[in-house]
């Protein structure tokens, strides 16, 4: 066969191979970037792709997390809620910091700006106005106003003015000369009236401006237009406290948890749609002794920061009223019921039923919880809730676990024993847990340590020391047993050199 007869077939084969090559290139270009090797892909883009790949497939259902799953959940951290431009921080000593953001309409030159609806119990010297976005937007030249004056202050401010003193049908009018603890002295018709009996009446223009709490400033600017400004001041008359309720339903192995905050307002102003923040420290901390070389009145930032707790939504509170607001609410959790084996210096102190929750989003919480009393409820034989215990909750940070002992002893079939041996200045302890029941038992082993004791080794990881105790979590299988072994170094004893896992050292 001649070469010319093969040409059509060669041409067709070449075209087919070219089409195949083009198709391959197009397929490669169409692949998702996550499947390609691309060193220039940003870290943020990779995170988005990874998160997209991790989304559950349609139709796949996910069971509600148990308390144990909540414990294992990765910490989410805490981001304070956005409470808007009107916020009040209430401190532990009854002082509140009021913060407002207002737009000021400025003209070139000097401007007067005033705000009303100021707390009557304001600390006048604490008021402050500053530009919010641009520190050079305007300059504050003067400030006036603040707390309203009391009766004696009003009278002293009216010295030199004409006043009246009325006693029934008799009225004497004259110029106010002076004021003392016995009353007023005024001059009228060439006479001086010393402490005349009756009601002192001041002219309206002299009294009213001082009876209404307000703040005003004289500003100077080189640029006209609107400027956002932040107003802050301190006031007395605000107090807060927190309390909690734990409800245990053993039949369904469910536990609910409610956190409440109580706020009392006697500061002299109504708060409407305000964001409330609660502080665990005082508004004005006592300065510590200055360190060598430090300024005499320097206060470290951490000493004034303290703990902050946030109402998750804005709220309203009229002057003279008190309200309770829900701070957080845990969803009914399974697996929160457990048992606590407490070991003290003398050995086993008890094995009791308890509730353990985790302050994270999986449990419906995940916010800083302030200290406060806890009321524990459980149903009686007729299913009616009864108060069965009271405890006190310390501050709980987000993602941290917290436990309440219910007071009742562990059920029959679950036992704990402790063996202690002194080995040359070190205590070797073995906690044996036996479970003859038909279901697994979650147990928290708590070691209450005397001052100066130190973990040397342990068969399981103990939590860091807090309040003189450490703990570890174990699960005792149905019909089985678990041993927790650890060694504690006594104060002043030589180190034994034992090795192992230990926490809280």
ABEGO torsion letter per residue (X at the ends): XBAAAAAAAAAAAAAAAAAAAAAAAAAAAABBAAABBBAABBAAAAAAAAAAAABBBBGBBBBBBBAAAAAABBBAEBBBBBAEABBBBBBAAGBBBBBBBBBBBBBBEBBBBBBBGBBAABBAAABBBBBAABAAABBBABBBEEBBBBAAAAAAAABGBBBBBBBEABBBBBBBABBBAAEBBBBBGGBBBBGBBEBBBBBAAAAAAAABBBBBBBBBBABBEBBBBBBBBBBBGBBBBBBBBBBBBAAAGBBBBBBBBBBBBAAGBBBBGBBBBBBABBABBBBBBBBBGBBAABBBAAAAAEBBBBBABBBBBBBGBBBBBBABBBBBBBGABBBBBBBBAAEBAEBBBBBBBBBBAAAGBGBBBBBEBBBBBBBBAAGBBBBABBBBBBBBBBGBBBBBBAGBBBBBGBBBBBBBBBBGGBBBBBBBBBBABABBBBBBBBBBBBBGBBBABBABBBBBBBGGBBBBBBBBBBGBBBBBBBBBBBBGBBBAGBBEBBBGX
